[in-house]
Each structure stands twice: as structure tokens, then as C-alpha cells.
Amino acid sequence: MAPLVLRTVAETAAWAESIRRSGRRLALVPTMGYLHDGHLSLMREGRNRADVVAASIFVNPTQFGPSEDLSRYPRDMTGDLAKCASVGVEVVFAPEPAEVYPPGFQTYVDVEKVSQGLCGARRPGHFRGVATVVTKLLCLFKPHVALFGEKDYQQLQVIRALERDLNLGVEIVGMPTLREADGLAMSSRNAYLSPEDRKRALALSRGLSAARALCEGGTREAQALVGVVRRELEAAGLREDYVELMDATSLTPLSAVTPGQPARLLVAAFVGTTRLIDNQPIGA
């Protein structure tokens, strides 16, 4: 059955309130649309964790910088709704920007520490936009659980922090990155890649896998692990944005992988004009 599409805050709030009053458990999957199997895995897990699954499809303008790809970000509402139906999503909130940011809007959410560095340093204002729209969605739906992918790992930590700090009472679930058969992390932005760039993009996952193998072989220093990833990027002709070893929770830089301290190796690189990100737990 096709999901019910809601366009306004008022009708969405009323629908969500009816779910809570009925005693049913509600899961929310926020997205920017152009859905792939990674998004659908979140929705399927939502079905496992709740009685009702809702999704949002909203290309959030406040998380794009002036020179970024807001106007050309891929969109396919018809296809997205069909995919939502295939995994049992009951409601899709698909507002216009003016519904989310009406005239006079002036309140934004900043998550200070965990948003620093990595994508936060390269995309000023990005996580302010992410934190604001996610806070609005969590307050609007008041779901019992909300699901996000680990591919956007810094985003996930930002969302966990805002939920905790603002006492929103929502269980935040991070789901493992889904990959294509050849290892490329699923991303809506993969649609930008030419066939040749698609092959070159494999350097991100290949580099992370090589670094993890090196760590499992006993090499723990950040410089060596980062160097392995950089060599893969260079060999494929990609332009590095960052490669960093971080504490998995605080996202503070690490000089080495230490037993008992969860770590994450994160990479961002440009494949032609397309910026892709990926990450992997390491040393756990």
C-alpha cells in the first residue's frame, strides 16, 4: 500500500499524536530522498523496532553551503514513495522548504564539539543545518526510535549528542553502512559518477580495508594507517579532503589505536567534482 504523504507540520503532528495515543511504537527515518538500499535497510529495521514506520523526504537547504549541490541534488519522489511502500513505511512527511522554515524563522541548533573538524571544518554551517532540521523532526514526530546510517558518521554523533543534551527521549539507532557488491558505500551522490569515476571511487573503501588489515597485523599508529588510505586515493587520482583516525564517540583525533578505545577511520575525497565520504571502525 502506498504511504500517506503529509505536507504540513500541522497534519503531521496530528498524525503522530494519533499513533502515540493508540499505544503503538513509532519509528522515524529522516532522509533527503533519492532512496537506495541503505535507506531501505533503516526502514526495515524500523519495522523490527516499532509498530509503525514514518519517513521524511526533505532536501534540507540549511545544510548546503552557497557553492554546494542543493539545486542539482538528485530527486525522485515517485520512485521514493514506491520504495517506501515496498518496506512498509506508512507515512512520508514531504514538506516544502517554507513549511519547515517559515518567514521569520530564527532558531538554530548548534552541537559544538563533535561537529568540529572533518566535515564540520570543510562545510561551515552544515551540521548547524543538520542539527536544526533533525531536532525539528524529532520534536514534530516524537518517535520512540529514529534510525540513521553510519556512513554519515559525524552526523550520527551530532544527532546522538543533540538528543542527549536536549533530553528528547528518542532512541537513536545507528545502522551499518550498506555497500555495493564491490565495496562502494551506498550514497545518493553516487548518481553523479560517470562509469570511470565510479571505478575510481572504490579507492575510498579499498583504502579503509587496507588500513584495517594493517591494524589487524599489528600496526597501530595513526600516521601509518592514514598513509595507507592516502596512497589508495593518490593512486586513483582522487583529491583528498581528509583522512583521519578519531575516537569513535568524541571524534577527537587519535595518534594511535589503543586496545579498549573504540576508534574510527574516516575519509572524504573528491572523485572528479563529486565529494564522497566513508568510514570504518578500526582496532575494535
C-alpha positions in Angstrom: 0.0 0.0 0.0 1.3 3.5 -0.9 2.3 5.6 2.1 0.2 8.5 3.2 2.0 11.7 2.1 1.8 14.6 4.6 2.9 18.1 3.5 2.3 20.3 6.6 3.6 20.4 10.1 0.0 20.6 11.5 -1.3 17.4 9.8 2.0 15.5 10.6 1.8 16.5 14.3 -1.8 15.3 14.4 -1.0 12.0 12.7 1.9 11.3 15.1 -0.2 12.2 18.1 -2.8 9.7 17.0 -0.1 6.9 16.8 1.1 7.7 20.3 -2.4 7.8 21.7 -3.1 4.4 20.2 -0.2 3.0 22.2 1.7 2.0 19.1 5.5 2.4 18.9 6.7 4.8 16.2 10.0 4.7 14.3 11.2 7.6 12.2 13.7 7.5 9.3 14.7 11.1 8.2 16.1 11.2 4.6 16.8 13.7 1.8 15.2 11.3 -0.7 16.7 9.6 -3.8 16.5 6.5 -1.7 18.8 3.5 -2.1 19.1 0.2 -0.3 20.9 1.8 2.6 17.9 3.9 3.4 15.6 0.9 3.0 17.7 -1.0 5.5 16.9 1.7 8.1 13.2 1.4 7.3 13.2 -2.4 7.6 15.0 -2.1 10.9 12.4 0.4 12.0 9.8 -2.2 11.3 11.7 -4.6 13.6 11.8 -2.0 16.4 8.4 -0.4 16.1 4.7 -0.9 15.1 4.6 2.0 12.7 7.4 3.5 10.5 7.4 7.0 9.2 10.0 8.7 6.9 10.7 12.2 5.9 11.8 13.2 2.4 13.2 16.7 2.5 16.3 18.2 0.8 17.2 20.5 3.7 18.5 23.8 2.3 20.2 24.9 5.6 22.8 22.1 5.4 24.1 23.1 2.0 26.7 25.8 1.5 26.5 28.5 -1.2 28.7 26.6 -3.6 27.3 23.1 -2.9 24.9 21.0 -4.8 21.4 21.9 -3.4 19.9 22.8 -6.8 21.1 19.6 -8.5 20.8 17.2 -5.6 19.1 14.1 -7.1 15.3 13.9 -6.6 12.8 11.1 -7.4 9.7 11.4 -5.3 7.7 8.9 -7.3 10.4 6.3 -7.1 11.0 7.1 -3.4 7.3 6.6 -2.5 7.3 3.3 -4.3 10.4 2.2 -2.3 8.9 3.3 0.9 5.8 1.3 0.2 7.9 -1.8 -0.6 9.3 -1.8 3.0 6.1 -1.0 4.8 6.5 2.8 5.5 3.1 4.1 6.4 3.6 7.8 6.3 6.0 10.1 4.4 6.5 13.8 5.5 7.4 15.7 2.3 7.2 19.4 3.0 8.2 22.4 1.0 11.1 24.4 2.5 8.8 27.2 3.6 6.8 24.8 5.7 10.0 23.8 7.6 11.5 27.3 7.7 8.5 29.8 7.6 9.0 33.6 7.3 10.6 34.9 10.5 12.4 31.6 11.3 15.3 32.4 13.5 16.1 29.4 15.8 19.0 27.1 15.0 20.7 24.2 16.9 24.5 24.1 17.3 26.2 21.0 18.6 29.6 22.4 19.4 32.3 19.9 20.0 31.5 16.8 18.0 30.7 18.9 14.9 34.2 20.4 14.8 36.8 19.0 12.3 36.1 16.5 9.5 33.0 17.6 7.5 32.3 20.3 10.0 35.5 22.1 9.2 35.2 21.6 5.4 31.4 22.5 5.2 30.8 25.5 7.5 27.3 25.6 8.8 26.5 22.1 7.5 25.9 20.5 10.9 24.0 23.5 12.2 21.5 22.8 9.4 21.5 19.1 10.1 21.0 19.5 13.8 18.3 22.1 13.3 16.2 20.0 10.9 16.7 16.8 12.8 15.6 18.5 16.1 12.5 19.8 14.4 11.7 16.4 13.0 12.2 14.7 16.4 10.1 17.3 18.1 7.4 17.0 15.4 7.0 13.3 15.3 8.1 12.5 18.9 9.1 9.0 17.7 10.2 6.2 20.1 13.1 5.4 17.9 14.9 7.2 15.0 17.3 5.5 12.6 20.4 6.9 10.8 23.2 5.4 8.7 26.7 5.1 9.9 28.1 6.2 6.5 27.4 9.8 7.7 29.3 9.0 10.9 29.9 12.5 12.2 26.3 13.4 11.5 25.3 10.4 13.6 27.4 11.6 16.6 26.0 15.1 16.2 22.4 13.7 16.4 23.2 11.5 19.4 24.6 14.5 21.2 21.7 16.7 20.5 19.2 14.1 21.5 21.1 13.5 24.8 21.7 17.2 25.6 18.1 18.3 24.8 16.5 15.4 26.6 14.3 14.5 23.6 13.6 11.0 24.8 14.2 9.3 21.4 16.3 6.2 21.0 18.9 7.0 18.3 19.9 3.9 16.3 23.0 3.9 14.0 22.9 1.3 11.3 26.0 -0.1 9.5 26.9 1.3 6.1 25.5 -0.7 3.2 27.8 -1.3 0.3 27.6 -2.2 -3.3 29.0 -5.7 -4.2 32.4 -4.1 -5.0 32.6 -2.3 -1.7 31.5 1.2 -2.6 29.4 2.8 0.2 25.8 3.4 -1.0 25.1 7.1 -1.4 22.6 9.2 -3.3 25.6 11.2 -4.7 26.9 8.1 -6.4 24.4 9.1 -9.1 26.7 11.9 -10.1 29.6 9.5 -11.0 30.5 8.6 -14.6 31.3 4.9 -15.1 35.1 5.7 -14.9 34.7 7.8 -11.8 32.6 5.0 -10.3 35.6 2.7 -10.6 38.0 5.3 -9.2 35.7 5.9 -6.2 36.5 2.4 -5.0 39.7 3.8 -3.6 37.9 5.1 -0.5 36.7 1.6 0.6 39.8 -0.1 -0.7 42.0 2.3 1.4 39.9 1.8 4.5 40.0 -2.0 4.1 43.8 -1.9 3.6 44.2 0.2 6.8 42.1 -2.2 8.8 44.1 -5.1 7.6 47.3 -3.3 8.5 45.9 -2.6 12.0 44.9 -6.2 12.5 48.5 -7.1 11.5 49.8 -5.1 14.5 50.4 -1.6 13.1 48.5 0.9 15.3 50.0 4.3 14.6 47.6 6.8 13.0 50.3 8.1 10.6 50.8 4.6 9.1 47.1 3.8 8.9 46.2 7.2 7.4 49.1 6.8 4.9 47.7 3.6 3.5 44.4 5.3 2.7 46.1 8.3 1.2 48.1 6.1 -1.1 45.0 4.5 -2.5 43.4 7.9 -3.1 46.5 9.1 -4.8 46.8 6.0 -7.0 43.2 6.5 -8.2 43.7 10.2 -8.9 41.3 11.4 -6.2 41.7 14.6 -4.3 41.7 14.1 -0.6 39.6 16.2 1.6 40.6 14.5 4.8 41.7 11.1 6.2 41.7 10.9 10.0 41.8 8.5 12.8 39.3 9.5 15.6 37.9 8.4 18.8 34.6 6.7 17.8 32.5 8.7 20.3 34.0 12.1 20.8 35.6 12.3 17.3 38.8 13.7 18.8 42.0 12.9 16.9 44.0 9.8 17.9 47.7 9.3 17.5 47.3 5.5 17.6 44.7 2.8 18.0 44.6 1.7 21.7 43.1 -1.5 22.9 39.8 -0.9 24.6 39.3 2.5 23.0 36.9 2.3 20.0 38.3 4.1 17.0 37.0 5.2 13.6 39.0 5.9 10.5 37.2 8.5 8.3 37.8 9.6 4.8 36.4 12.3 2.4 37.7 12.7 -1.2 36.6 14.3 -4.5 36.0 11.9 -7.4 36.0 14.5 -10.2 33.7 17.1 -8.8 31.8 14.7 -6.5 32.6 14.6 -2.9 32.2 11.2 -1.2 32.7 10.1 2.4 33.3 6.8 4.0 34.4 5.4 7.3 35.2 2.2 9.1 35.7 1.0 12.7 39.2 0.0 13.3 41.1 -1.8 16.1 38.0 -3.0 17.9 
